[in-house]
Amino acid sequence: MKTFWRIYLPLCGSLLAGCQSERQQPVGNPSAGWARNDIDRFVAQAHVQRGLKPAPEADRYTLLRRVTLDLTGLPPTPAEIDAFVADKAPDAYENVVERLLNSPHYGEHQATFWLDVARYADTHGYQLDVTRTAWPYRDWVIRAFNQNLPYDRFVTWQLAGDLLPSTANPAENRDRLVATAFNRMHPQNQEGGIVEDEYRAEYAADRTNTFGKAMLGLTVECARCHDHKYDPISQKDYYGLFAFFDKINEAGQVPFNGESSPTITLTDAKAEEQLRAIQQQLAQLDRQQKADAVRTQADYRQWLTRQPKTGVRPNWRGLIGRYTFDDTTRTWFTNSADTLLPAQVSGNRDLLPQIRPGRFGRGRLVNGEGHIDLGPTIGYFERHDAFAVSMWIKLTKKGLRGPVFARSNGLDNGNRGYECMMNPDGTLSFYLAHSYPDHAIDLQTIEKVPVGRWVHLTVTYDGSGSARGTHIYLDGREQPVRVQADRLQKSILYGFGRQNGFGLVFNFMIGGKFRDSMADFLVDELALFNRELSPDEVAFLGKKTNQLNPSLTYYRSAVDTISARYREQRACLRQQETQIYDACEEVMVMRERRHAKPTHLLKRGAYDAPGEVIQPGTPHFLPTLGDDLSRNRLGLAQWLLRADNPLFARVAVNRIWQQYFGQGLVKSSDDFGNQGNLPTHPELLDYLAIRFREGWTEKGIKSWDVKALHRLVVLSATYRQSSVVSAKAREIDFDNSYLSRGPSYRLSAEQIRDNALAVSGLLVRKLGGASVYPYQPAGVWESVSTTQYPASHGDSLYRRTLYTFWRRTTPHPALINFDASERHMCTVKRQKTATPLQALVTLNDPQYVEAARVLAQRVVPLTKRHSREATNNANEEVPLTIINTFFKAILSRPARPQEMKWMEQLYREEFADFRKNPVRASELLAVGEHSVDQQIPPSELAAWTVVASTIMNMDEMTVKR
C-alpha cells in the first residue's frame, strides 16, 4: 500500500522560500531564460531530472486559439486573430488573457466544469424523469465565476448558504440560498409507492458522496456499507459526514407538479413591488381596524344588551357542512347544512364504515378500506381562505397512524392541500401544504390524543398563510404545538379545476386520502365552516352545552359585519399575494429541520437496518472539526477552509490544472486515496494550493482568488509551449505527464458544438435563462417515455450548449457521443473516447450542417463584394479568399497552400455536381431552420457549404493544440 501522502500538510514556508531562492539564483538554473513564473521553475526541475527540455512556445495563431478556448470555451474571431498577430507589444498576450478573464463567456465556460461536479440536470432522473426547475442555480454558478466570487465563499454558499447570517443585501441573501441547490441536484424519485425513508437515505448518501469527491477528492462512498477497503475511511466516518446532510426537511418521494421542498420562490422586481404594495395595504387595514376598535366595543356592548337572559346561542355563520351520522344507511350521510351535498362512502364499498354508538346518537367506525367522502365542493379551501373543521373522534387502540381528515393530493403531489394526521406516537399533526414537508404550515401537538374515549377535535385557520393563524383544539382546549414548518407562499390547490397533474380531483375525506388511510377510529358530529371559529365557539362545540361565552372575540368572529368586511379585504389581498407567488419560479434549496432527527449508522447501508446513533463529524484520519465549529453544514464548510486541512485546496487546484492540460498533477482527480495516482509534481501541487489558499500579498492577490489561479496557469511558459512533440519527449514523456510540451486533446462536447455556432455567426450570446431544446434526432425521448421532445425554434436553437435541456435518462445524443456526463452523479473528470459516431455527428447533424451553410452564405457575398470594390470585377482569387476566410474562422489560422489547393478542387467538383443535381443541392440547403440566402445560386451555396463542412471536420476543429 502506498503511503497515504494526502494527510500531510504542504510545507508552506519551505516551498515559498524555495521559489524565492530560484528567482535569486538564475545562473545554472534549468529554468533560466525560459521560466515566466513559479510554475515553470517547478516544471523545469522535473525536466532536468528526466533529461527533458521544454518545447518552443506555440505560434501566435495556436496560442490565441488555445487560450481563448480554455478561458471562454469559444474560438477567437478573425478580427481578434488579426489584432493579436499584429500586436508586437511585449504584454500583448497578457492583455488578451485579461480580456478573456473579463469576458462574460468566461463564467459560462467555467460553469460547464462545475455543473458536472454538481450533477446538474433539468430533470429528476429515475424512470419517470420529470422536469425540475434547476436553471436558476446554473445561472448563479455563471454569475459567481464572472464576478470572481472567492472560492471559499463559492463553496460555503453551496454547502451551507442557508445557515449563514443574513446580510443587508437581499440579492446576496437570495444567492446564498439558490447556491444551496448544489446539494439538491441529485436524482430524486417520483414513483408512487416508494418507501420515503429509503429515498431520504439515498439523497443524503448522494450528498455525502458528492461532498467527498468534490471537496476532498476521496471515494467516501466505498465506506457506506463497510469500512473502505483501501483508504482509512471507516463506516463510522462515512455516517459522520452523512449526518451533516441528513437534517433537511425533505420528502423521499418528490411531487409530479412543482418542486420538492425545501424551496425558494424567486420573485422578480415587479413581483417584489406588488408584494410590498400588498403588505402596505394589509398594514393599512390593521391600522384602520385598530382605529375602529372603540366603535366595535360600543357595538358589542349594545349587542350584549339585546341577548336573552337565558344565554347566547351561536349563530353558526359560515357553516357549510354538518354531518351527524345518525342516518341508518351505510353508504351516504345527510348534510344538514346543505341537503343537496350529502357525504358518501368511497374506497372499498365491500368494507364500509360500520354503524356504532356515537358521541351523540350514531357514529361511524372507519376501517381504513372505506372512507367517508364529502364530495368535490365541500372543503375547497385555498391558502387565503379561513376555515374550521370540528368533529368528535374515538381511537380504539394505541399506535394508529394516518389521515383523520384530509383534502390532500397525497405524496405523489407533494401532499398539496391540507390534512390532520394521527402520528404513531399518539400526537396529532395538521398541515397546509403547497409541497410537503417544508413549503407548508406544519404543526404537531405536544400532548397525545387520549385512547378509548370520545375526544372533540377542532382545527381552525385564519387564512393568513402562517402558523400563528393555525390552531388545534382538543376538548375545547387549544393545544401547545411544535411548529415543524412555517413557510407557505403558493397555492394549496391544483388550478381552477381542483385537479392534480393526472386530472384527478381529491375530495374532503374522513379516514383517507390518495394512497393513504387510517383505520380503527370512530367519528361523529362533523362540521365544516368557511371561516375561523373563535375559541368560545370551539369550547361550545367541545362541551356540547346550551351556553356560549359571548366574548368580544366571538362577537368579532361571528357577529360583527364590519370585522367580517375587514377579513374579506384581507383575504382578497392574500389571494393576490398567492397568485403573484404562483407565477414565480421555485428552486429546490437546503433548509434544516426545526427539530432534527438522530442519524444512525446504517448496517450494510440499508435504510431499514439502523445501528448506533452517529453525531456529525469528519473522518478520523483528518483534522477534527473542533469545538470552535458548529456541527452542521456551515461548520463543515469552515472546516474545509482551515489551514490544517490537507486536501481541500489541493483537490481544487488539481481540477483547475486538469482543465488546461487534460490531466491533473494528480491524474486521478476523482481519487486522492491509495488507489489513485501519486502527483507527478508534488511540490508544484502544494505550491499552487498554498498560493490559492493564502493569496499573494505583494501582488495584491487575495486568498481563494479563482481568476488569479487561472491567470497564473495560462501566463506560464509551461502552458504556452507548442504541443508538437519531439522524438525524445515522446519516448520519455509519452503522455506529457512531465509537461515537456503544450496540451493537446479533444475539446469537450459543449465546446465542439459552440465552436460550430460561433464560427457560423449563429451563436446567440445571451447569458442565462431557462433551458432550451436544440436539434435532436426524432424519437429519442419517446424511446424511454411518453414525453415528446419540445423542440425549440428561433434564437433558442443557437444558444450555448450550456443551456441545453439536460434530461438524465436521455441526454442529448450528440453530446453523449462526445463523452458529456449524464449527470447521474458527481463527475470531476470526463472520459475521452474516439469513435466513428463522433465524425458522423459533425458531418451530418443538422446543427453542424446548418452552421456550415450559414458560414458560407455569410462569407461568400461579403468576399465577392470586397473583391468587386477592389478590382471592379469578379476576381479569380475569390474562391481562394473564401477558403482562407473559412480556415481563419473555423481553425483560427490561415490556410496552407496545399490545403487551399485541395479545398478549391473540392469546391469545383461539388459545384459541378450540384449543377447537375439541383435536387441534391436543395436538400442540403433545406437542413436547419435558418433562412437560405436566395441571392446566392443554390449550386454555388451548396458547394461552399460542403467546403465549410469539410474544414469543420478537420481534427483541428475538435482538438485543442
ROKOL-155420 format. One record per residue (C-alpha): y, z, x. Coordinates in steps of 0.2 Angstrom, whole numbers, padded with zeros to 4 digits, always signed. Each point is the difference from the previous one (the first is absolute). Layout:
N
YZX ...
This chain:
961
+0000+0000+0000 +0017-0005+0006 +0013+0014+0004 +0010+0003-0016 +0016-0005+0009 +0010-0001-0016 +0002+0019-0002 +0010+0001+0016 +0019-0001+0000 +0010-0013+0009 +0007+0007+0016 +0018-0003-0005 +0009+0005+0016 -0012-0008+0013 +0001-0017-0010 +0018-0001-0001 +0003+0006+0017 -0013-0013+0006 +0010-0014-0008 +0016+0007+0008 -0008-0001+0017 -0006-0018-0003 +0018-0005-0004 +0007+0009+0016 -0013-0008+0012 -0001-0019-0004 -0005-0005+0018 -0019-0003+0000 -0001+0004-0019 -0011-0013-0008 +0012-0001-0014 +0015-0004+0011 +0009-0015-0006 -0010-0002-0015 +0001+0016-0010 +0014+0000-0014 -0004+0018-0006 -0012+0014+0002 -0014-0009-0010 -0001-0012+0014 -0002+0013+0014 -0015+0007-0008 -0008-0017-0003 +0004-0006+0018 -0010+0015+0006 -0015-0005-0010 +0002-0018+0007 +0000+0006+0018 -0015+0010-0003 -0010-0015-0006 +0007-0013+0011 +0010-0009-0014 +0018-0007+0000 +0011-0002-0016 +0001-0017-0007 +0017-0009+0000 +0012+0003-0014 -0003-0011-0015 +0012-0015-0002 +0015+0002-0012 -0008-0009-0015 -0016+0010+0001 +0009+0017+0003 +0012-0003-0015 -0014-0005-0011 -0011+0015+0005 +0014+0013-0002 +0006-0007-0016 -0017+0000-0007 -0004+0018+0006 +0016+0008-0006 +0003-0010-0017 -0017-0008-0004 +0010-0017-0001 +0002-0014+0012 +0018-0004+0008 +0010-0013-0008 +0004-0016+0010 +0018+0006+0001 -0005+0017+0007 -0012-0010+0013 +0014-0011+0005 +0012+0015+0002 -0011+0010+0010 -0006-0014+0012 +0019-0004+0003 +0005+0018+0003 +0000+0003+0019 +0007+0018-0002 -0011+0013+0009 -0001+0010-0016 -0004-0015-0011 -0018+0007-0004 +0007+0018-0003 +0012-0007-0012 -0014-0009-0010 -0010+0016+0000 +0015+0010-0008 +0002-0014-0013 -0018+0000-0005 -0001+0019-0001 +0015+0000-0011 -0007-0014-0011 -0006+0006-0018 -0016-0010+0004 -0004+0013+0013 -0003+0013-0013 -0011-0012-0010 -0011-0004+0015 -0002+0018+0005 -0004+0004-0018 -0015-0012+0001 -0009+0011+0013 +0004+0016-0009 -0006-0006-0017 -0017-0002+0008 +0000+0018+0006 +0006+0006-0017 -0014-0011-0009 +0014-0007-0011 -0005-0011-0015 +0006-0004-0017 -0015+0005-0009 -0011+0015-0001 -0016-0007+0006 -0018+0004-0006 -0008-0012-0013 +0015+0000-0012 +0013-0002+0013 +0015+0001-0012 +0018-0002+0006 +0010+0014+0007 +0019+0001+0004 +0000+0002+0019 +0013-0012+0006 +0014+0013+0000 -0009+0008+0014 -0002-0016+0009 +0019-0003-0001 +0003+0018+0006 -0011-0004+0016 +0011-0016+0003 +0016+0010-0002 -0006+0014+0011 -0004-0012+0015 +0016-0010-0002 +0010+0016-0001 -0010+0006+0016 -0005+0016-0009 -0006+0012+0014 -0019+0000+0001 -0001+0019-0003 +0010-0002-0016 -0010-0016-0005 -0016+0009+0001 +0006+0017-0007 +0007-0008-0015 -0016-0009-0004 -0011+0015+0003 +0011+0013-0008 +0016-0007-0007 -0002+0010-0016 -0001+0016+0010 +0017-0002+0009 +0015+0009-0006 +0012-0011-0010 +0015-0008+0008 +0017-0004-0007 -0005-0018+0001 -0009-0005-0016 -0006-0017+0007 -0008+0009+0015 -0008+0013-0012 -0008-0015-0009 -0005-0009+0015 -0009+0016+0006 -0010+0000-0016 -0004-0019+0000 -0006+0002+0018 -0013+0012-0006 -0009-0015-0009 -0008-0002+0017 -0012+0013-0005 -0004-0008-0017 -0003-0018+0006 -0019+0003+0001 -0011-0008-0013 -0001+0009-0017 -0013-0001-0013 +0003-0005-0019 -0018-0001-0006 -0003+0010-0016 -0012+0014+0002 +0002+0004+0018 +0000+0018+0006 +0018+0006+0003 -0005+0012+0014 -0010-0013+0009 +0015-0012+0002 +0013+0013+0003 -0011+0005+0015 -0001-0019+0005 +0019-0002+0000 +0002+0016+0010 -0013-0006+0012 +0009-0017+0002 +0016+0008+0004 -0008+0011+0013 -0009-0015+0008 +0017-0010+0000 +0009+0015+0008 -0013+0001+0013 +0000-0018+0005 +0019-0004-0002 +0007+0016+0008 -0014+0006+0011 -0010-0015+0004 -0016+0009-0004 -0015-0005-0011 +0001+0017-0009 -0009-0008-0015 -0016+0002+0010 +0001+0019-0002 +0001-0001-0019 -0019+0003-0003 -0005+0008+0017 +0008+0004+0017 +0006-0015+0009 -0014-0007+0011 +0011-0005+0014 +0017+0009-0001 +0003+0019-0001 +0005-0001-0018 -0010+0012-0011 -0003-0002-0019 +0011+0016-0001 +0014-0009+0009 -0002-0015-0012 +0003+0011-0015 +0014+0009+0008 +0009-0016+0000 -0007-0005-0017 +0008+0016-0007 +0018-0006+0004 -0003-0015-0011 -0010+0008-0014 +0015+0009-0008 +0008-0014-0010 +0001+0000-0019 -0010-0016-0003 -0014-0007-0011 -0017-0007+0006 +0001-0014-0013 +0016-0010+0000 +0007-0007-0016 -0001-0018-0005 +0018+0000-0005 +0014+0007+0011 -0002+0009+0017 -0011+0014+0005 +0010+0016+0001 +0009+0008+0010 +0013-0014-0001 +0019-0003+0002 +0010-0010-0012 +0011-0012+0009 +0016-0001-0009 +0013-0013+0005 +0019+0002+0000 +0002-0005-0018 -0014+0011-0006 +0008+0015+0010 +0016-0003-0008 -0007-0001-0018 -0010+0016+0004 +0015+0009+0006 +0009-0005-0016 -0014+0007-0011 +0001+0016+0009 +0018+0001-0002 -0002-0003-0019 -0014+0013-0001 +0012+0013+0009 +0014-0005-0012 -0012+0004-0015 -0004+0017+0007 +0018+0004+0002 +0003-0006-0018 -0014+0010-0007 +0005+0016+0010 +0018-0002-0007 -0008-0001-0018 -0009+0016+0003 +0012+0011-0010 +0000-0012-0015 -0020+0000+0001 +0000+0019+0000 +0011+0000-0015 -0010-0012-0009 -0016+0010+0004 +0008+0016-0007 +0004-0009-0016 -0017-0007-0001 -0008+0017+0002 +0010+0006-0015 -0008-0013-0011 -0018+0004+0005 -0011+0010-0012 -0003+0019+0003 -0018-0003-0001 +0001-0009+0017 +0002-0018+0007 -0012-0013-0003 -0001-0014+0014 +0005-0017-0006 -0011-0009+0012 +0012-0014+0003 -0008-0014+0011 -0018+0004-0006 -0009-0017+0001 -0018+0006+0000 -0009+0015-0008 -0019+0001-0001 -0009+0015-0007 -0018-0007+0002 -0004+0008-0017 -0007-0017-0006 -0018-0001-0004 -0003-0017+0008 -0004-0001+0018 +0007-0017+0004 +0019+0002-0005 +0013+0013-0002 +0015+0001-0011 +0017+0000+0007 +0010+0011-0012 +0016-0005+0009 -0003-0018-0004 -0015-0004-0011 +0000-0019+0006 -0004+0005+0018 -0017+0010-0001 -0009+0004+0016 -0018-0006+0002 -0015+0001+0012 -0002-0011+0015 -0013-0001+0014 -0018+0003-0005 +0000+0000-0019 -0018+0006+0001 +0006+0016+0008 +0015+0005-0011 +0010+0016+0002 -0009+0013-0011 +0008+0010-0014 +0001+0018+0005 +0010+0015-0006 +0018-0002+0006 +0014+0012+0004 +0005-0003-0018 -0012-0009-0011 -0011-0013+0008 +0002-0006+0018 -0009-0012+0011 -0012+0002+0015 +0003-0014+0012 -0015-0005+0010 +0006-0012+0013 -0008-0016-0008 +0011-0002-0015 +0019+0003+0001 +0013+0003-0013 +0011-0015+0000 +0018+0001-0008 +0002-0019+0001 +0013-0011+0010 +0016+0006-0008 -0001+0019+0001 +0006+0008+0016 +0008-0016+0007 +0012+0009+0011 +0010-0006+0015 +0007+0009+0015 +0017+0003-0009 -0009+0005-0017 +0000+0019-0004 -0016+0005-0008 -0012+0015-0004 -0019+0002-0003 -0007+0015-0008 -0018+0004-0004 -0013+0014+0000 -0014-0001+0012 -0016+0010+0003 -0010-0002+0016 -0019+0003-0002 -0004+0003+0018 +0008+0002+0018 +0002-0015+0012 +0005-0013-0013 +0010-0015+0007 +0008-0015-0008 +0014-0005-0011 +0005+0012-0014 +0012-0013-0007 +0006-0016+0008 +0009-0016-0002 -0004-0007+0017 -0007-0016+0007 -0012+0009+0012 -0003-0001+0018 -0001-0019+0000 +0019+0000-0005 +0006+0014+0010 -0002+0012-0015 +0016-0008-0007 +0005+0010-0015 -0002+0019-0003 -0015+0012-0001 -0004+0018-0002 -0016+0003+0010 -0012+0015+0002 -0004+0004+0018 -0017+0007+0005 +0008+0016+0006 +0006+0003-0017 +0018-0004+0002 +0010-0014-0010 +0009-0015+0008 +0013-0011-0009 +0008-0015+0007 +0010-0015-0004 -0003-0014+0012 +0006-0017+0005 -0013+0000+0014 -0010+0017+0002 +0000+0011+0009 +0017-0001+0009 +0011-0011-0010 -0001+0012-0014 +0004+0017-0008 -0015+0010+0003 -0002+0019-0005 -0015+0012+0002 -0001+0017-0008 -0003+0015+0011 -0009+0009-0014 -0017-0005-0007 -0003-0005-0018 -0011+0013-0008 -0018-0005-0005 -0008+0003-0016 +0015+0003-0011 +0013-0010-0009 +0015-0003+0011 +0016-0009-0006 +0006-0013+0012 +0017-0008+0000 +0008-0012+0012 +0018-0005-0001 +0011-0013+0009 +0018-0003-0001 +0001-0018+0006 +0010+0005+0016 -0013-0008+0012 -0002+0017+0009 -0012+0014+0001 +0014+0012-0005 +0000-0008-0018 -0019+0002-0001 -0009+0016-0007 -0017+0005-0004 -0003+0015-0012 -0016+0010-0004 +0000+0010-0016 +0019-0002-0001 +0003+0006+0017 +0007-0012+0014 -0011-0001+0015 +0005+0002+0018 -0005-0016+0008 -0002-0008+0017 +0010-0016+0002 -0012-0013+0008 +0012-0014-0001 +0018-0003-0007 +0005-0018+0003 +0000-0011-0015 +0012-0015+0000 -0009-0014-0008 -0008-0003-0017 -0016+0009-0006 -0005-0015-0011 -0006-0018+0003 +0014-0011-0008 +0005-0003-0017 -0018-0004-0005 -0006+0018+0006 -0014-0009+0010 -0007+0002+0017 -0003-0015+0011 -0016-0005-0009 +0009-0001-0017 -0008+0017-0006 +0010+0012-0011 -0004+0019+0003 +0003+0011-0014 +0003+0019-0002 -0017+0008+0002 -0007+0017-0002 -0014+0003+0013 +0001-0017+0008 +0009-0013+0009 -0005-0016+0009 -0016+0004+0010 +0002+0018-0002 -0005+0013-0013 -0001+0019-0003 -0014+0008-0010 -0005+0017-0007 +0017+0006-0007 +0007+0002-0018 +0016-0006-0007 +0010+0004-0015 +0018-0002-0008 +0007-0014+0011 +0018-0004-0002 +0011-0013+0010 +0019+0000+0000 +0012-0013+0006 +0012+0013+0007 -0001+0016+0011 -0005+0016-0009 +0010+0015+0003 -0010+0016+0007 +0003+0008-0018 -0009-0014-0008 -0014+0000+0012 -0002+0019-0003 +0000-0003-0018 -0014-0013+0001 -0010+0011+0012 +0001+0016-0011 -0002-0010-0017 +0012+0012-0009 +0013-0003-0014 +0014+0006+0011 +0010-0010+0013 +0012+0007+0012 +0017-0009-0005 +0007+0000+0017 +0014-0011+0006 -0012-0009+0011 -0010-0005-0016 +0016-0004-0009 +0005-0013+0014 -0018-0007+0001 -0004-0002-0018 +0015+0002-0011 +0017-0005+0008 +0004-0018-0002 +0013+0000+0013 -0013+0006+0013 -0012-0013-0006 +0014-0014+0003 +0002+0006+0018 -0019-0001+0003 +0000-0017-0007 +0014-0006+0012 -0009+0008+0014 -0016-0009-0004 +0009-0016-0002 +0007+0002+0018 -0017+0005+0007 -0008-0015-0008 +0013-0011+0010 -0004+0010+0015 -0019-0003-0002 +0003-0019-0003 +0011-0001+0016 -0014+0009+0011 -0013-0011-0008 +0008-0016+0006 +0000+0007+0018 -0013-0003+0013 -0011+0015+0004 -0009+0003+0017 -0014+0011+0005 +0006+0014+0012 -0006+0017+0006 +0004+0016-0009 -0009+0017+0003 -0009+0009-0014 +0011+0015-0006 -0016+0011+0001 -0011-0007+0013 -0019+0001-0001 -0011+0005+0015 -0008-0013+0011 -0018+0001+0004 -0010-0007+0014 -0011-0013-0009 -0018+0000+0006 -0005-0017+0005 +0017-0006-0006 -0006+0002-0018 +0014+0005-0013 -0013+0010-0010 -0007+0010+0015 +0015+0012+0005 -0003+0012+0014 +0012+0012+0008 +0019+0000-0004 +0010-0008+0014 +0018+0003+0004 +0011-0015+0006 -0001-0001+0019 -0001-0012+0014 -0015-0005+0011 -0005+0014+0011 +0000-0010+0016 +0019-0004-0003 +0015+0012+0000 +0000+0012-0015 +0012-0002-0014 +0008+0017+0005 +0008+0013-0011 +0017-0008+0001 -0006-0015-0010 -0004+0000-0019 -0018-0004-0004 +0004-0015-0010 +0003-0019+0003 +0018+0004+0007 -0007+0012+0012 -0013-0013+0005 +0013-0013+0003 +0010+0012+0011 -0016+0004+0009 -0002-0018+0005 +0017-0001+0007 -0001+0015+0012 +0000-0002+0018 -0017+0007+0002 -0009-0013-0011 -0009-0011+0012 -0004-0014-0012 +0014-0005-0012 +0012-0008+0012 -0013-0009+0010 -0008-0007-0016 +0017-0007-0006 +0005-0008+0016 -0017-0007+0003 +0001-0009-0017 +0017-0007+0004 -0006-0006+0017 -0015-0009-0010 +0013-0009-0010 +0006-0009+0015 -0015-0003+0011 -0014-0001-0013 -0008+0015+0006 +0005+0018+0004 +0001+0009+0016 -0015+0009-0009 -0009-0015-0007 -0008+0010-0013 +0016+0004-0009 -0010+0006-0015 -0010+0012+0011 +0007+0011+0013 -0016+0010+0000 -0015+0000+0012 -0007-0017-0008 +0017-0008+0003 +0006-0008+0016 +0009+0009+0014 +0018-0006+0003 +0002-0014+0013 +0017+0007+0005 -0001+0019-0004 +0016+0004+0009 +0009-0014-0009 -0006+0006-0016 +0005+0018+0003 +0017-0006+0007 +0004-0010-0016 -0006+0015-0011 +0012+0011+0009 +0015-0012-0001 -0004-0003-0018 -0001+0019-0004 +0014+0006+0010 +0012-0015+0001 +0010-0005+0015 +0016+0010+0001 +0009-0009+0014 -0002-0016-0009 +0005+0007-0017 -0017-0002-0008 -0005+0013-0012 -0018+0007-0003 -0012-0010-0011 +0011-0016+0001 -0011-0014-0005 +0012-0014+0004 +0003+0007+0017 -0019-0001+0003 -0001-0018-0005 +0014-0004+0010 -0007+0008+0016 -0016-0010-0003 +0007-0017-0003 +0013+0002+0014 -0013+0003+0013 -0006-0013+0013 -0018+0004-0006 +0004-0007-0017 +0010-0015+0006 -0014-0007+0011 -0007-0017-0003 -0017+0001-0009 -0007-0014+0011 -0014+0008+0009 -0005-0003+0019 -0018-0002+0005 +0001+0017+0009 +0007+0009-0014 -0013-0008-0012 -0013+0007+0011 +0007+0017+0003 +0009+0003-0016 -0009-0012-0012 +0006+0010-0016 +0018+0004+0007 -0004+0018+0000 +0011+0003+0015 +0014-0011-0006 -0001-0013+0014 +0008-0013-0012 +0009-0001-0017 -0008+0002-0017 -0009-0014-0008 -0009+0002-0017 +0000-0006-0017 +0014+0005-0012 -0003+0010-0015 -0004-0007-0017 +0017+0004-0006 +0009-0008+0015 -0010-0016-0002 +0005-0003-0018 +0018+0006+0003 +0002-0012+0015 -0005-0014-0011 +0013+0005-0013 +0014+0003+0013 -0002-0016+0009 +0000-0010-0016 +0016+0008-0006 -0009+0007-0016 +0000+0018+0005 +0010+0011-0012 +0006+0014+0011 +0004+0012-0014 -0005+0018+0005 -0010+0011-0012 -0005+0000-0018 -0015-0002-0010 -0016-0009+0007 -0002-0018-0003 -0014-0012-0003 +0000-0015+0012 -0012-0015-0001 -0018+0005-0001 -0016-0009-0004 -0005+0000-0018 -0013+0012-0006 +0001+0013+0014 +0005+0014-0011 -0010-0006-0015 -0016+0001+0011 +0001+0019+0000 +0009+0005-0016 +0007-0007-0016 +0018+0000+0007 +0008-0016+0003 +0011-0003+0016 +0018+0000-0006 +0007-0014+0012 +0018+0001+0005 +0012-0014-0001 +0017-0004+0008 +0006+0011+0014 -0014+0012-0002 -0012-0013+0007 +0009+0001+0017 +0003+0018+0003 -0006+0008+0016 -0019+0004-0001 +0004+0018+0001 +0005-0001-0018 -0016-0008-0006 -0009+0009-0013 -0014+0010+0008 -0016+0001-0011 -0013+0011+0008 -0016-0008-0007 +0007-0018+0002 +0014-0001+0014 +0008-0016+0002 -0014-0011+0008 +0011-0009+0012 +0005+0016+0007 -0017+0007+0001 -0005-0016+0010 +0012+0006+0013 -0007+0017+0001 +0013+0009-0011 -0006+0018-0005 -0007+0002-0017 +0009+0017-0001 -0014+0010-0006 +0003+0013+0014 +0011+0003+0014 +0000-0014+0013 +0009+0002+0017 -0007-0016+0008 -0006-0016-0009 -0015-0010+0006 +0004-0017+0007 -0012-0014-0004 +0000-0019+0003 -0009-0010-0014 +0001-0018-0007 +0007+0007-0017 +0016+0005+0009 +0003-0018+0005 -0004-0006-0017 +0014+0012-0007 +0014-0006+0011 -0006-0018-0003 -0003+0000-0019 +0008+0015-0008 +0014-0005-0012 +0012+0012+0009 -0002-0009+0016 -0001-0017-0006 +0016+0002-0010 +0008+0008+0015 -0004-0015+0010 +0007-0012-0013 +0016+0010-0003 +0003+0001+0019 -0002-0019+0001 +0012-0003-0015 +0013+0011+0008 -0001-0007+0018 -0003-0018-0004 +0017-0004-0009 +0010+0011+0011 -0007-0009+0016 +0004-0017-0008 +0017+0005-0005 +0004+0007+0017 -0007-0016+0008 +0011-0011-0011 +0015+0010+0004 -0003-0002+0019 -0005-0019+0000 +0005-0007-0016 -0017-0006-0004 -0018+0006-0001 -0006+0005+0018 -0017-0004+0006 +0000+0018+0008 +0001+0008-0017 -0019+0003-0002 +0000+0008+0018 +0015+0011-0005 -0009+0005-0016 -0016+0005+0009 +0010+0010+0013 +0009+0009-0014 -0016+0004-0008 -0007+0007+0017 +0016+0011+0002 -0001+0006-0018 -0018+0004+0000 -0005+0004+0018 +0017+0006+0006 +0000-0013+0015 +0004-0018+0002 -0015-0012-0001 -0008-0006+0016 -0001-0019+0004 -0018-0002-0004 +0002+0010-0016 +0014-0011-0005 -0011-0015+0003 -0014+0007-0010 +0010+0005-0015 +0009-0016-0001 -0016-0009+0000 -0006+0011-0014 +0015-0003-0010 -0001-0019+0001 -0019+0001-0004 +0003+0011-0015 +0015-0010-0006 -0010-0016+0000 -0014+0009-0010 +0011+0008-0013 +0009-0017-0003 -0017-0007-0004 -0005+0015-0010 +0015+0006-0010 -0011+0011-0011 -0005+0010+0015 +0018+0002+0005 +0005+0006-0018 -0015+0012+0000 +0006+0008+0017 +0018+0001-0005 -0005+0008-0017 -0007+0016+0009 +0012+0015-0004 +0013+0003-0012 +0015-0004+0011 +0009-0016-0005 -0004-0016+0009 +0015-0009+0008 +0000-0017-0010 +0012-0008+0013 -0014-0001+0013 -0013-0013-0003 -0016+0009-0005 -0011-0009+0014 +0013+0005+0013 +0001+0018-0006 -0019+0002-0001 -0002-0006+0017 +0013+0012+0007 -0008+0014-0010 -0017-0004+0009 +0009+0001+0017 +0008+0016-0004 -0016+0007-0007 -0009-0005+0016 +0013+0009+0011 -0002+0015-0011 -0018+0000+0004 +0002+0001+0019 -0006+0016+0007 +0018+0004+0005 +0004+0002-0018 -0012+0014-0002 -0001+0008+0017 +0013+0010+0009 +0002-0006+0018 
